[in-house]
Amino acid sequence: MLLCNYFCAFDALVTVRQSLGRTSSTSPFHSSASLRGKLRSISTLSAQWNSDDNEKFSRTNSKRSFRRSFNRVPFQNGGYRRKHNDSLHYQHNEVSAERRAWLVQASQNILQTESGSLGKGKWHELISMIKAWSRRSKFDAEAPLIMERLLKRLLEERSDGRNLEAKATTELYNHLLDAWACAAIFRTHDPAVASQRAREILVSLQETFEREADPDLQPSVESFHVVFHAVCKTEGAFIARRVLAWMEYVYKMHKNSSAKPSRRHYMMLLEAYANSQGNNAGLLAEGFIRHMNITGVPPDTYCYNIAIKAWTRTKRGRESAEHADRILDEMVAPKDLVTYSTVISAWAASGMKSHAVARAEELLRDIEETPGLEPNTIVLNSVMSTWVKSRNPGAANRTAELLEHMEQSRNCPPDLFSYNTHLHALSLHSKRPGYAKRANDLLLSLEQRADAGETHLRPNLFSYNLVIDAWSKSDDYNAAWNAVKVLRTLIGKERPRPDTFSFNQVLSALSRSSRPGAAQLAEKLLQYMVDGYRLKLHKNARPDVVGYTSVIVALARSGEVDAAERAENLLLQMKESCGAGERNLKPTRFAYNALIDCWAKSRRGTYAARKAEALLQEMEELCAAGDTSVSPNIITYNAVLNAWARSGTRCCANKAEEYLERMWDLYNGGEGEIAPNEKSFNTVRFLTRLPADCMATNSRLVAFSMARSSTLSQNHPTKPRLRKLCGFCDEWINSTKLDTRTPGLTKLPIPAF
């Protein structure tokens, strides 16, 4: 494993030989007693490592024990998996803990020695400790700290002048730099702090080399590379650019030839620009490409690909795609498939729709016409993705053609992403007849091929959700039931597990279904979703307000006698859960509107209308208290109007007049979402079919309301036709009973027609 006796003894022996080789003939270390003392220290070190069990510490045997710690056991549905052996794993952890404890104790013993006491090869143990800790730096947070203390102890030993042979070298500094770099990349410390510490040590080492001109302290290529890699990964492109500029300065001033940046460093900085995803990442990457030309390191295809990727990740839409396309046209290096696929991906995310599709097809033809290039799976997937994101009506047919071409080709076989892209195209246009069934058939074929051995084509959660979404948008009579079947298939699998979107789309399909029993099935499915999440059966299927609202809509559509009471119970459950801390179940405007509509369609007369009024009043009170998420809109008021229109009471006309007047007042007060629309007028027009004593008032109400709407600005959503308006006015003029006491109507000016 990480620390073993053979490597520690070998490192110490190599160090002894190197020191002996550098010692003059008059050095006391050439005496036999001194040499025996050095070898005795090595034997002592080896004996300490072998104290427990020599085989446990050897690298070969620990690898073998690690392999033996896994057993092959069968899955329930076939195949095999590897099971960990708990007893061997416990022994392995125990051995690792013992090693670390010994290493800590040995390091403390060396650090507690007095200055000048590390003679006769004792300081070689200190070097071995530094190397041992460096192997633990990826997972041990104390490793770089202890290494710094050990290195400082070595420097103190030499500074006293008692042991000039004890000397810190570039190799030891590289171990320390690598330890801090690992601490930054593997996050055993704060990444920015660890990377900054590595930079400080490198700069200090370079200054020491410039001051003392000691070749043993010259930072090597590895020193600069380790620090620069850590900076690019953790501190970002801005700090990395400063470090690279410092390296260029050190090299140009002939202070250190090892500081010369290589093409690899430039690529790392370009990757940092691309991964930053800032708004100016593309500009900075492209500017750095020009800097590479100036410094005499011409960018190759890989560098241009990174610059194009940087523009793609800026998410600036059309601008990103145009800049990526421009780099493609201007690049001097040969273009490869990665170049074309990245530019096509940029056009797919541009939002240009038809233009993006046309440009993607042009680039595909360029690839086919370029000698030595042939479209692969990634390129064709990018083209298919462009078609899907364009929402072009022909996306389903075009993706089907590309998928068929990939199935017949040997060089670009389709993968799961290809099939999911085609499923996505079918889902977006599933209102067309047969599209949802095509998506369902494709999913079944993928399952069959996966069971037959093509495991890379096994559908994932996205595949199932796309088919469920296709059925939820379909106008087929049995669409909701087909969505339920797909969900049941997904629930019956061990992996993948359904999530919130899976359940919500099925509930949405049931809310739009006209098939009897849809509301009851939606209620049962919602209850199963709640219980499954509570029992941690479906950890990713957390119930939310969308699912509850869909069930309320399904109850409103069902027309059942007790549907309104059941829907109101769901709203109460949402309020209680929200009060208990589940903010995702906070009722929204859509939930209230669905419940008001449910009461309006309940055929409960005045009781239903009063219930709708109470819900509207509750929404207005919550909105006045500061909760704008439940503020009433035109849909809310139309639902209340509909509730009174269906009540069949004699006061319904007065209520309609009251609510229309309130809507006008709110609209004139700046509430643009509550402007009466065509549905409002149609609801009130329905009231004119009441007995004759109410007809005149209702006709006059509609006439003046629509006359007022005709005098509004051009931005008003409703512009009634003049013939319809005149018909209402004639009905009002010819009526025999004019109720001039209706408040507010006699004050309205009659517009000139």
Residue, then its C-alpha position, 0 to 999 in steps of 0.5 A: m500500500l502507501l507505506c511499506n518497509y521495503f520502500c522506506a528502507f530502499d529510500a534510506l539506502v539510496t540516500v545513504r549511497q548518494s551522500l557517500g558518493r558526494t562525500s570527500s575521501t576525508s569524510p568521517f562517514h567513510s569509516s566502517a563504524s560510521l557505515r555500520g551506524k547508517l546500516r544499523s539505523i536502516s535495519t532498525l527502521s525496517a524492523q519497526w515496519n515488520s513488527d506486526d506482520n511483514e506480509k500486511f505491509s508489503r504492496t503485493n500482499s496488500k493488493r492481493s488481500f484487497r482483491r480477496s476482500f471482494n466476492r462475486v455474488p449474484f443479483q436477484n435479476g441476473g448478473y453478478r456484483r462484487k460484495h465487500n468482505d467486512s472482516l478483511h476490510y476491517q483488518h485493512n483499515e486497522v492496519s492502515a490506522e496502525r501505520r499512520a499511528w506509527l508514522v505520527q509517532a516517528s515524526q514526533n520523535i524526530l521533531q522533538t530532537e534537539s538541533g544538531s542531533l541528527g547525525k550519523g544517518k539519523w536525518h535520512e529517517l527524516i527524509s523517509m518520513i517526508k516521502a512517506w507522508s507525501r504518499r498520504s497527501k491525497f486523503d490525509a489532511e495533516a500530511p502537508l502540515i507535518m511535511e512542512r514541519l519536518l522540512k523546517r527541522l531539516l533546514e534548522e539542522r543544517s543552519d546550525g553548522r553541525n551537520l552540513e550533510a543534512k540538506a533540503t533538495t528540490e526533490l523534497y520541496n517537490h514532495l511538499l508542493d505535491a502534497w499541498a496540490c493534492a490537498a487542494i485538488f482532493r479538498t482535504h483542505d480549503p482548495a484556495v488556501a492549499s493552492q495559495r500555500a503551494r504558490e508561496i512555497l514555489v516563489s520562496l524556493q525560486e527566490t532562494f535559488e536566485r539568491e544562493a545559486d544552489p543547483d540543489l534548490q533549483p525549482s524543476v519542471e515538475s515543481f512549476h507543473v504541479v503548482f500550475h495544475a493545482v492553481c488551474k483546478t482550484e483558483g481559477a483562470f485569473i490567478a492561473r494567468r498571473v502564475l503563467a505570466w510569472m513563469e514566462y518572466v522568470y524564463k525570459m530573464h534567464k533566472n530559471s530555464s525550467a520555468k519555460p511554459s510548455r504547450r501543456h501549460y497553455m492547454m491547462l489555462l485554456e481549460a480553466y477559461a472554458n470551465s470558468q463559464g463566465n460571460n467573458a470566458g470566450l473572449l479571454a480564451e480567444g485572446f489567449i490563442r493570439h498570445m500563444n502565436i506571439t510567444g512562439v507556441p502556435p495553437d493546435t487543433y486541441c487549443y482551438n477546440i477548447a476556445i470554441k468550447a469556452w464560447t459554447r459554455t458562456k451561454r450567450g445564445r446567438e453570439s456564442a454560436e456566431h463566435a464559435d463558427r467564426i473560430l471554425d472558419e479562421m482556425v489554421a490548424p486542421k479541423d477534426l470531428v470534435t471541432y465540428s461537434t462543438v460548433i454544432s452544439a453551440w448552434a443547438a444552444s443558440g435559440m435560433k431554431s430554424h437557422a440553427v438547424a440549417r447551419a447544423e446540416e451545413l456543417l454535417r455536409d462539410i464533414e461528409e465532403t472533407p477527406g479523412l473525416e466521417p461523421n461519428t456518433i457524437v456529431l450525429n447526436s449533436v445534429m439531432s439535439t439541434w433539431v430537438k431544441s429547435r422545436n421544428p415540426g419535422a424534428a421527429n422525422r429527421t431524428a428518425e432518419l439520422l437514427e436509422h442511418m446510425e443503426q445501419s452504419r458500422n462507424c457511428p452506432p447509436d447509443l442511449f443518448s441517440y435514442n433519448t434524443h429521438l424520444h425527446a423529439l417524439s415527446l415534444h410533438s406528441k399531440r400528433p396522432g401516433y407519436a406517443k405510441r411510437a415513443n412507447d414502442l421504441l422504449l419497449s424495443l430498448e428494454q428488449r435489446a438490453d435484456a438480450g445483452e446490449t446493456h449499454l442501451r438499457p433505458n434510464l430515468f430520462s427515457y421513461n420520463l420522456v415516454i410518460d411526458a409523451w403520453s401526458k400530452s397526447d390526445d388519445y383517449n387511453a393516453a393517461w392509462n398508458a402513462v400509468k402503465v409506463l410508471r408501473t413498469l418503472i416502479g417495478k424496476e430496481r433501477p432506475r427509480p421514479d422521481t417527482f417528474s415521473f409521478n407529476q406527469v402521470l397525474s397531469a395526464l389523469s387530470r386531462s383525461s375524460r375517461p371515468g375513474a381518472a380522478q380516483l386513480a389520481e388520488k390513489l397515485l398521489q397517496y402512493m407517492v406520499d407513502g413511498y416518499r415517507l417510507k423512503l421507497h422512492k427517495n427522489a419522488r418528493p410530493d409537491v404542489v404540482g401533483y396536488t394541483s393536478v389531482i384537484v383539477a382531475l376532481a374538478r373534471s370528474g363531476e363527482v358529487d363529493a369531488a369538491e370536498r375531496a379537493e378541499n381536503l387536499l388543499l388542507q393537507m397542503k396547508e398543514s404540510c407547509g405549516a410543518g416545514e414542507r415549503n414545497l407544498k405551499p398552496t399557490r394561485f393555481a391550486y386555489n384556482a383549481l379548487i374554485d373551479c372544482w366548486a363551480k362545477s360541483r352543481r351544489g348551487t348557492y353553497a358552491a358559489r359561497k365556497a368559491e367566494a370564501l376562497l377568493q376572499e382568502m386569496e385576497e387576504l393572503c395577498a394583502a398580508g404580503d404573499t403575492s404567490v396567491s394573488p387572484n388573477i382573471i382566471t380566479y374571478n372568472a371561476v367565481l363568476n362561473a360558480w355564480a352563473r351555475s348556482g341558479t339563484r335569483c341574486c346571481a345577476n347582482k353578483a355578476e354585476e358586483y364582480l365585474e365592477r370590482m374587476w374594472d376597478l382593479y384593472n383601472g387601479g393598475e391590476g392588468e391581470i384582472a382585465p375582463n376578457e371574452k370568457s368574463f363576458n360570455t359568462v355574464r351573457f349566459l345570465t341573460r337567459l334568466p327570467a325577464d325581470c333580470m334580463a334588462t339589468n343583465s343586458r345593460l350590464v353586459a352592454f356597458s361593460m363591453a362598451r367600456s372595453s371598446t374604449l380601452s387602449q389597443n393593448h387590452p386583450t378583448k376587442p368585441r365586435l361592433r355587431k355584437l356590441c350593438g346587439f347587446c345595446d339593442e336588447w337593452i334599449n328594447s327591454t321593458k323594465l329598466d332598473t335605473r337604480t343599478p349603482g354605477l351604470t347610470k354614471l357611465p358615458i355611452p360612447a359614440f359608435 
